[in-house]
């Protein structure tokens, strides 16, 4: 039950954040995308280093 309430509160906060400041929300998403892309690139370079 607590997990469900927490999830609803998280979704409500995200909706509130996007409505109140869409530019900041877009910047957060862009930064997360950049971090994930950089992380996957680093992992792939690490794995490729074993082939050489």
Short mmCIF file of the C-alpha atoms (twelve columns), coordinates in Angstrom:
data_MODEL
# 
_entry.id   MODEL 
# 
loop_
_atom_site.group_PDB 
_atom_site.id 
_atom_site.type_symbol 
_atom_site.label_atom_id 
_atom_site.label_alt_id 
_atom_site.label_comp_id 
_atom_site.label_asym_id 
_atom_site.label_seq_id 
_atom_site.Cartn_x 
_atom_site.Cartn_y 
_atom_site.Cartn_z 
_atom_site.pdbx_PDB_model_num 
ATOM 1  C CA . UNK A 1  0.000  0.000  0.000   1 
ATOM 2  C CA . UNK A 2  2.795  2.437  0.910   1 
ATOM 3  C CA . UNK A 3  4.574  1.674  -2.362  1 
ATOM 4  C CA . UNK A 4  1.427  2.519  -4.327  1 
ATOM 5  C CA . UNK A 5  0.944  5.806  -2.445  1 
ATOM 6  C CA . UNK A 6  4.591  6.696  -3.014  1 
ATOM 7  C CA . UNK A 7  4.270  6.031  -6.723  1 
ATOM 8  C CA . UNK A 8  1.144  8.213  -6.967  1 
ATOM 9  C CA . UNK A 9  2.937  11.021 -5.109  1 
ATOM 10 C CA . UNK A 10 5.950  10.727 -7.419  1 
ATOM 11 C CA . UNK A 11 3.764  10.929 -10.520 1 
ATOM 12 C CA . UNK A 12 1.857  13.894 -9.072  1 
ATOM 13 C CA . UNK A 13 5.151  15.675 -8.346  1 
ATOM 14 C CA . UNK A 14 6.406  15.046 -11.878 1 
ATOM 15 C CA . UNK A 15 3.204  16.412 -13.396 1 
ATOM 16 C CA . UNK A 16 3.389  19.463 -11.089 1 
ATOM 17 C CA . UNK A 17 7.050  20.022 -12.058 1 
ATOM 18 C CA . UNK A 18 6.341  19.819 -15.798 1 
ATOM 19 C CA . UNK A 19 3.352  22.175 -15.574 1 
ATOM 20 C CA . UNK A 20 5.126  24.782 -13.439 1 
ATOM 21 C CA . UNK A 21 8.444  24.868 -15.279 1 
ATOM 22 C CA . UNK A 22 8.506  22.967 -18.563 1 
ATOM 23 C CA . UNK A 23 11.909 24.383 -19.583 1 
ATOM 24 C CA . UNK A 24 13.526 23.105 -16.382 1 
ATOM 25 C CA . UNK A 25 11.813 19.728 -16.799 1 
ATOM 26 C CA . UNK A 26 13.139 19.481 -20.348 1 
ATOM 27 C CA . UNK A 27 16.629 20.333 -19.128 1 
ATOM 28 C CA . UNK A 28 16.444 17.581 -16.512 1 
ATOM 29 C CA . UNK A 29 15.380 15.034 -19.132 1 
ATOM 30 C CA . UNK A 30 18.150 16.187 -21.474 1 
ATOM 31 C CA . UNK A 31 20.754 15.861 -18.726 1 
ATOM 32 C CA . UNK A 32 19.539 12.367 -17.795 1 
ATOM 33 C CA . UNK A 33 19.678 11.361 -21.456 1 
ATOM 34 C CA . UNK A 34 23.229 12.721 -21.713 1 
ATOM 35 C CA . UNK A 35 24.349 10.855 -18.592 1 
ATOM 36 C CA . UNK A 36 22.836 7.565  -19.783 1 
ATOM 37 C CA . UNK A 37 24.348 7.944  -23.240 1 
ATOM 38 C CA . UNK A 38 27.770 8.741  -21.814 1 
ATOM 39 C CA . UNK A 39 27.514 5.806  -19.406 1 
ATOM 40 C CA . UNK A 40 26.598 3.321  -22.142 1 
ATOM 41 C CA . UNK A 41 29.365 4.690  -24.351 1 
ATOM 42 C CA . UNK A 42 31.900 4.229  -21.552 1 
ATOM 43 C CA . UNK A 43 30.744 0.667  -20.916 1 
ATOM 44 C CA . UNK A 44 30.978 -0.195 -24.618 1 
ATOM 45 C CA . UNK A 45 34.501 1.272  -24.805 1 
ATOM 46 C CA . UNK A 46 35.489 -0.792 -21.765 1 
ATOM 47 C CA . UNK A 47 34.182 -3.985 -23.359 1 
ATOM 48 C CA . UNK A 48 35.844 -3.130 -26.688 1 
ATOM 49 C CA . UNK A 49 39.181 -2.712 -24.915 1 
ATOM 50 C CA . UNK A 50 39.220 -6.448 -24.201 1 
ATOM 51 C CA . UNK A 51 39.087 -7.294 -27.936 1 
ATOM 52 C CA . UNK A 52 42.159 -5.251 -28.811 1 
# 
